[in-house]
Amino acid sequence: MITLYELSEDPKDFNVNHLLQNTHTYSVSSQIFSIIFLASHGVIKIVLVYALLKKKMWAFPVAISVFSLFLIYQLYRFSITNSFGILLLSIFDIIVIALTYREYKKIRREQGQKNI
């Protein structure tokens, strides 16, 4: 129903045909898994980001570890599904891991200078 108008105008539209093809293979169990995965991913990130904003030192290595585990799993899923969405989420997680590590090093360096 959503793609009907686009397909009537251009039956060869790549994006619409790709979307239509993927929705036919997207089962209810896949939808439930996606919801649970994304919800847990979001909740865990919110908790860790809150701790990071409060500059809780324990949160930095925990966040890097948890985000890395998510990344490994996402890359595994990408190798099976070739999902563009998982690839985008993985790229976002790589950026978050790099920024978290950079901030952790900066704070540790600042704390080291205060102790001198």
VEXDO-928328 format. One line per field, with one value per atom (N, C-alpha, C): atom name; residue number from 0; x, y, z. Coordinates in steps of 0.1 Angstrom, whole numbers. Layout:
atom <- c(CA / ...)
n <- c(NUM / ...)
px <- c(X / ...)
py <- c(Y / ...)
pz <- c(Z / ...)
END
This chain:
atom <- c(N / CA / C / N / CA / C / N / CA / C / N / CA / C / N / CA / C / N / CA / C / N / CA / C / N / CA / C / N / CA / C / N / CA / C / N / CA / C / N / CA / C / N / CA / C / N / CA / C / N / CA / C / N / CA / C / N / CA / C / N / CA / C / N / CA / C / N / CA / C / N / CA / C / N / CA / C / N / CA / C / N / CA / C / N / CA / C / N / CA / C / N / CA / C / N / CA / C / N / CA / C / N / CA / C / N / CA / C / N / CA / C / N / CA / C / N / CA / C / N / CA / C / N / CA / C / N / CA / C / N / CA / C / N / CA / C / N / CA / C / N / CA / C / N / CA / C / N / CA / C / N / CA / C / N / CA / C / N / CA / C / N / CA / C / N / CA / C / N / CA / C / N / CA / C / N / CA / C / N / CA / C / N / CA / C / N / CA / C / N / CA / C / N / CA / C / N / CA / C / N / CA / C / N / CA / C / N / CA / C / N / CA / C / N / CA / C / N / CA / C / N / CA / C / N / CA / C / N / CA / C / N / CA / C / N / CA / C / N / CA / C / N / CA / C / N / CA / C / N / CA / C / N / CA / C / N / CA / C / N / CA / C / N / CA / C / N / CA / C / N / CA / C / N / CA / C / N / CA / C / N / CA / C / N / CA / C / N / CA / C / N / CA / C / N / CA / C / N / CA / C / N / CA / C / N / CA / C / N / CA / C / N / CA / C / N / CA / C / N / CA / C / N / CA / C / N / CA / C / N / CA / C / N / CA / C / N / CA / C / N / CA / C / N / CA / C / N / CA / C / N / CA / C / N / CA / C / N / CA / C / N / CA / C / N / CA / C / N / CA / C / N / CA / C / N / CA / C / N / CA / C / N / CA / C / N / CA / C / N / CA / C / N / CA / C / N / CA / C / N / CA / C / N / CA / C)
n <- c(0 / 0 / 0 / 1 / 1 / 1 / 2 / 2 / 2 / 3 / 3 / 3 / 4 / 4 / 4 / 5 / 5 / 5 / 6 / 6 / 6 / 7 / 7 / 7 / 8 / 8 / 8 / 9 / 9 / 9 / 10 / 10 / 10 / 11 / 11 / 11 / 12 / 12 / 12 / 13 / 13 / 13 / 14 / 14 / 14 / 15 / 15 / 15 / 16 / 16 / 16 / 17 / 17 / 17 / 18 / 18 / 18 / 19 / 19 / 19 / 20 / 20 / 20 / 21 / 21 / 21 / 22 / 22 / 22 / 23 / 23 / 23 / 24 / 24 / 24 / 25 / 25 / 25 / 26 / 26 / 26 / 27 / 27 / 27 / 28 / 28 / 28 / 29 / 29 / 29 / 30 / 30 / 30 / 31 / 31 / 31 / 32 / 32 / 32 / 33 / 33 / 33 / 34 / 34 / 34 / 35 / 35 / 35 / 36 / 36 / 36 / 37 / 37 / 37 / 38 / 38 / 38 / 39 / 39 / 39 / 40 / 40 / 40 / 41 / 41 / 41 / 42 / 42 / 42 / 43 / 43 / 43 / 44 / 44 / 44 / 45 / 45 / 45 / 46 / 46 / 46 / 47 / 47 / 47 / 48 / 48 / 48 / 49 / 49 / 49 / 50 / 50 / 50 / 51 / 51 / 51 / 52 / 52 / 52 / 53 / 53 / 53 / 54 / 54 / 54 / 55 / 55 / 55 / 56 / 56 / 56 / 57 / 57 / 57 / 58 / 58 / 58 / 59 / 59 / 59 / 60 / 60 / 60 / 61 / 61 / 61 / 62 / 62 / 62 / 63 / 63 / 63 / 64 / 64 / 64 / 65 / 65 / 65 / 66 / 66 / 66 / 67 / 67 / 67 / 68 / 68 / 68 / 69 / 69 / 69 / 70 / 70 / 70 / 71 / 71 / 71 / 72 / 72 / 72 / 73 / 73 / 73 / 74 / 74 / 74 / 75 / 75 / 75 / 76 / 76 / 76 / 77 / 77 / 77 / 78 / 78 / 78 / 79 / 79 / 79 / 80 / 80 / 80 / 81 / 81 / 81 / 82 / 82 / 82 / 83 / 83 / 83 / 84 / 84 / 84 / 85 / 85 / 85 / 86 / 86 / 86 / 87 / 87 / 87 / 88 / 88 / 88 / 89 / 89 / 89 / 90 / 90 / 90 / 91 / 91 / 91 / 92 / 92 / 92 / 93 / 93 / 93 / 94 / 94 / 94 / 95 / 95 / 95 / 96 / 96 / 96 / 97 / 97 / 97 / 98 / 98 / 98 / 99 / 99 / 99 / 100 / 100 / 100 / 101 / 101 / 101 / 102 / 102 / 102 / 103 / 103 / 103 / 104 / 104 / 104 / 105 / 105 / 105 / 106 / 106 / 106 / 107 / 107 / 107 / 108 / 108 / 108 / 109 / 109 / 109 / 110 / 110 / 110 / 111 / 111 / 111 / 112 / 112 / 112 / 113 / 113 / 113 / 114 / 114 / 114 / 115 / 115 / 115)
px <- c(8 / 0 / 9 / 19 / 28 / 36 / 39 / 47 / 39 / 26 / 17 / 19 / 18 / 19 / 33 / 43 / 57 / 58 / 53 / 55 / 46 / 35 / 26 / 33 / 41 / 48 / 61 / 68 / 80 / 82 / 77 / 77 / 92 / 102 / 115 / 123 / 116 / 123 / 130 / 144 / 152 / 149 / 148 / 146 / 132 / 122 / 109 / 108 / 114 / 115 / 123 / 134 / 143 / 135 / 128 / 120 / 109 / 102 / 92 / 97 / 108 / 114 / 118 / 124 / 128 / 116 / 105 / 94 / 87 / 89 / 83 / 90 / 103 / 111 / 112 / 106 / 107 / 96 / 100 / 90 / 86 / 76 / 72 / 83 / 89 / 100 / 112 / 114 / 125 / 121 / 109 / 104 / 106 / 102 / 103 / 117 / 126 / 140 / 146 / 142 / 147 / 142 / 130 / 125 / 132 / 134 / 141 / 156 / 162 / 176 / 178 / 170 / 171 / 167 / 157 / 153 / 164 / 169 / 180 / 192 / 196 / 207 / 205 / 193 / 190 / 191 / 184 / 184 / 198 / 206 / 219 / 227 / 226 / 234 / 229 / 217 / 212 / 218 / 218 / 223 / 238 / 245 / 260 / 263 / 256 / 259 / 256 / 246 / 243 / 255 / 260 / 272 / 284 / 285 / 297 / 296 / 284 / 282 / 285 / 283 / 286 / 301 / 308 / 322 / 326 / 317 / 320 / 331 / 342 / 354 / 351 / 343 / 340 / 332 / 325 / 316 / 323 / 335 / 342 / 346 / 354 / 357 / 345 / 335 / 322 / 316 / 314 / 308 / 315 / 328 / 337 / 335 / 335 / 333 / 319 / 309 / 295 / 293 / 297 / 295 / 303 / 315 / 322 / 315 / 309 / 301 / 289 / 282 / 272 / 277 / 288 / 294 / 298 / 304 / 308 / 295 / 285 / 272 / 266 / 266 / 260 / 268 / 281 / 289 / 286 / 284 / 280 / 267 / 257 / 244 / 245 / 253 / 255 / 261 / 270 / 276 / 265 / 254 / 244 / 233 / 229 / 218 / 221 / 233 / 237 / 227 / 223 / 213 / 220 / 215 / 221 / 219 / 208 / 205 / 215 / 218 / 228 / 242 / 245 / 258 / 258 / 248 / 247 / 249 / 242 / 242 / 257 / 263 / 277 / 287 / 285 / 293 / 291 / 279 / 276 / 283 / 282 / 288 / 304 / 310 / 324 / 328 / 320 / 322 / 321 / 310 / 308 / 319 / 324 / 335 / 348 / 351 / 362 / 361 / 350 / 348 / 349 / 343 / 343 / 358 / 365 / 379 / 388 / 385 / 392 / 389 / 377 / 373 / 379 / 379 / 385 / 400 / 407 / 421 / 423 / 415 / 416 / 413 / 403 / 400 / 411 / 416 / 427 / 439 / 442 / 454 / 452 / 440 / 437 / 438 / 433 / 434 / 448 / 456 / 471 / 478 / 474 / 481 / 477 / 464 / 460 / 467 / 471 / 477 / 492 / 498 / 512 / 515)
py <- c(-12 / 0 / 13 / 12 / 24 / 26 / 16 / 17 / 17 / 16 / 15 / 28 / 39 / 52 / 53 / 50 / 51 / 41 / 29 / 18 / 21 / 28 / 32 / 42 / 51 / 61 / 56 / 47 / 42 / 27 / 18 / 3 / -2 / 5 / 0 / 8 / 16 / 23 / 14 / 15 / 6 / 6 / 18 / 19 / 12 / 15 / 10 / -5 / -10 / -24 / -32 / -25 / -31 / -32 / -21 / -21 / -31 / -32 / -42 / -56 / -59 / -72 / -76 / -66 / -69 / -71 / -64 / -66 / -80 / -86 / -99 / -110 / -108 / -117 / -114 / -104 / -99 / -105 / -116 / -124 / -117 / -122 / -116 / -119 / -131 / -133 / -124 / -120 / -111 / -97 / -93 / -80 / -80 / -90 / -91 / -90 / -98 / -97 / -83 / -77 / -63 / -54 / -55 / -46 / -48 / -60 / -63 / -59 / -62 / -58 / -43 / -36 / -21 / -14 / -20 / -14 / -16 / -28 / -31 / -23 / -22 / -14 / 1 / 6 / 20 / 22 / 13 / 15 / 14 / 4 / 2 / 15 / 20 / 32 / 44 / 45 / 57 / 56 / 45 / 43 / 46 / 41 / 43 / 57 / 63 / 77 / 86 / 83 / 91 / 91 / 78 / 77 / 84 / 83 / 90 / 105 / 110 / 125 / 129 / 120 / 123 / 120 / 116 / 113 / 103 / 92 / 81 / 73 / 71 / 65 / 50 / 43 / 29 / 28 / 38 / 37 / 37 / 43 / 43 / 30 / 22 / 8 / -1 / 1 / -7 / -3 / 10 / 14 / 9 / 10 / 6 / -9 / -17 / -31 / -35 / -29 / -32 / -28 / -16 / -11 / -20 / -25 / -34 / -48 / -52 / -65 / -63 / -52 / -49 / -49 / -42 / -41 / -54 / -63 / -77 / -84 / -83 / -90 / -84 / -71 / -65 / -69 / -69 / -73 / -88 / -96 / -110 / -110 / -103 / -102 / -97 / -87 / -81 / -91 / -100 / -110 / -120 / -121 / -131 / -124 / -112 / -105 / -94 / -89 / -78 / -66 / -64 / -53 / -40 / -31 / -17 / -10 / -13 / -7 / -11 / -24 / -29 / -23 / -21 / -15 / -1 / 7 / 21 / 21 / 12 / 11 / 8 / -1 / -5 / 7 / 14 / 26 / 36 / 38 / 47 / 42 / 29 / 24 / 25 / 24 / 26 / 40 / 50 / 64 / 66 / 60 / 62 / 56 / 44 / 38 / 46 / 52 / 60 / 73 / 79 / 91 / 88 / 77 / 73 / 71 / 64 / 61 / 74 / 83 / 96 / 104 / 104 / 112 / 105 / 92 / 85 / 88 / 88 / 92 / 106 / 115 / 129 / 131 / 125 / 126 / 120 / 109 / 102 / 111 / 117 / 126 / 138 / 144 / 155 / 151 / 140 / 135 / 133 / 128 / 126 / 139 / 149 / 162 / 168 / 166 / 171 / 165 / 152 / 144 / 148 / 155 / 158 / 170)
pz <- c(0 / 0 / 0 / 8 / 9 / -4 / -11 / -23 / -36 / -35 / -47 / -56 / -50 / -58 / -65 / -58 / -64 / -75 / -73 / -83 / -96 / -93 / -105 / -113 / -107 / -115 / -121 / -114 / -119 / -114 / -122 / -118 / -116 / -121 / -119 / -108 / -100 / -89 / -80 / -80 / -72 / -57 / -51 / -37 / -33 / -40 / -37 / -39 / -50 / -52 / -42 / -38 / -27 / -14 / -10 / 2 / 1 / -10 / -11 / -10 / -16 / -16 / -1 / 6 / 20 / 29 / 27 / 36 / 34 / 23 / 21 / 29 / 32 / 39 / 54 / 58 / 72 / 80 / 87 / 94 / 108 / 114 / 127 / 137 / 137 / 147 / 144 / 132 / 129 / 134 / 133 / 138 / 153 / 160 / 175 / 179 / 172 / 175 / 173 / 162 / 160 / 170 / 175 / 185 / 198 / 202 / 215 / 214 / 202 / 201 / 201 / 194 / 193 / 206 / 213 / 226 / 236 / 237 / 247 / 243 / 231 / 226 / 231 / 229 / 232 / 247 / 255 / 270 / 276 / 271 / 277 / 273 / 261 / 257 / 265 / 268 / 276 / 290 / 296 / 310 / 309 / 300 / 299 / 296 / 287 / 283 / 295 / 302 / 314 / 324 / 326 / 335 / 329 / 316 / 310 / 312 / 310 / 312 / 326 / 336 / 350 / 353 / 342 / 343 / 353 / 354 / 362 / 355 / 361 / 354 / 351 / 359 / 356 / 344 / 340 / 328 / 315 / 315 / 302 / 297 / 305 / 300 / 298 / 307 / 305 / 292 / 289 / 277 / 265 / 265 / 253 / 251 / 262 / 261 / 256 / 262 / 258 / 243 / 240 / 226 / 216 / 220 / 212 / 210 / 221 / 220 / 210 / 212 / 202 / 188 / 186 / 173 / 167 / 175 / 170 / 166 / 174 / 171 / 158 / 157 / 145 / 133 / 133 / 122 / 118 / 128 / 125 / 118 / 123 / 117 / 103 / 101 / 88 / 78 / 83 / 74 / 69 / 77 / 74 / 65 / 69 / 63 / 53 / 53 / 45 / 46 / 58 / 61 / 62 / 54 / 54 / 67 / 74 / 87 / 97 / 97 / 107 / 104 / 91 / 88 / 93 / 91 / 96 / 111 / 118 / 133 / 137 / 130 / 133 / 131 / 120 / 118 / 129 / 133 / 144 / 157 / 160 / 172 / 171 / 160 / 159 / 162 / 158 / 161 / 176 / 182 / 196 / 204 / 200 / 207 / 207 / 195 / 193 / 201 / 201 / 210 / 224 / 229 / 243 / 247 / 239 / 242 / 243 / 233 / 233 / 246 / 250 / 262 / 274 / 275 / 286 / 287 / 276 / 277 / 281 / 277 / 280 / 295 / 301 / 315 / 323 / 319 / 327 / 327 / 315 / 314 / 324 / 324 / 332 / 347 / 350 / 364 / 368 / 359 / 362 / 364 / 357 / 359 / 373 / 377 / 390 / 401 / 400 / 411 / 412 / 402 / 403 / 411)
END
